[in-house]
Structure formats: structure tokens, C-alpha cells
Amino acid sequence: MAFIDFGMMDQLDELTKETIASAVVQLINHDYKALAEDFVKLGF
């Protein structure tokens, strides 16, 4: 997984990648409580 912004890239640690994937799943499943928990883990 990569975040690209005007050619800039950075690497994500494994926990961050897993949490982002989990957040996408929570969004698809309309589980907004779990989505909010994932966002807290990500520092939002």
C-alpha cells in the first residue's frame, strides 16, 4: 500500500496497513462504531 501525493511516497507499518484495511471493511459493512475505533487507532 502506498500513499502518493505529487510523487512523494512513504511506507506504512504493518499495523497501520491492517487498520486501514479493517476501516474499509467496516465502512462496507456499515459498522460505524468499529470504523470509529479504527480511526482512533489511526490517530484521527
N, C-alpha and C positions, 0 to 999 in steps of 0.2 A: 504494500500500500504506500502510496506517495502523495504528498500534498505539493502541488506545483503552482507557483504564483510568479509569473513573469520570469520563468526559468530557474527560480530558487527551489531547492529541494531539501528535505530533511528526513531523517529516519525516525520511525516510531518504535518504542519498546513494545515487547510482546503483549503486556497487559493493556496498553493503550489500544493496540490493534484489536484485541479481543473485545474490549469495551465498546469501541466504535461499531464493530460487527453486531454486538449484542444490542446496541441502541437502534440499529437499523431493523433488527428483528422485532424489537419491542414496538417500534413505530408501525410496522406492517401489521402486527397483532393487536394494535390499539391498546397496548398495556402501558398507559401513560405514567402510572406510578413507578414501574420498573424503568421506564425511559428517563424519568426524572432522577432516579437513583444512579443510572449510568452517567447522566450529565454531571451529577455531583462528583462521581468518581473521576470524570474527565476535567473537573475544575471549572465548570461553567457556573 
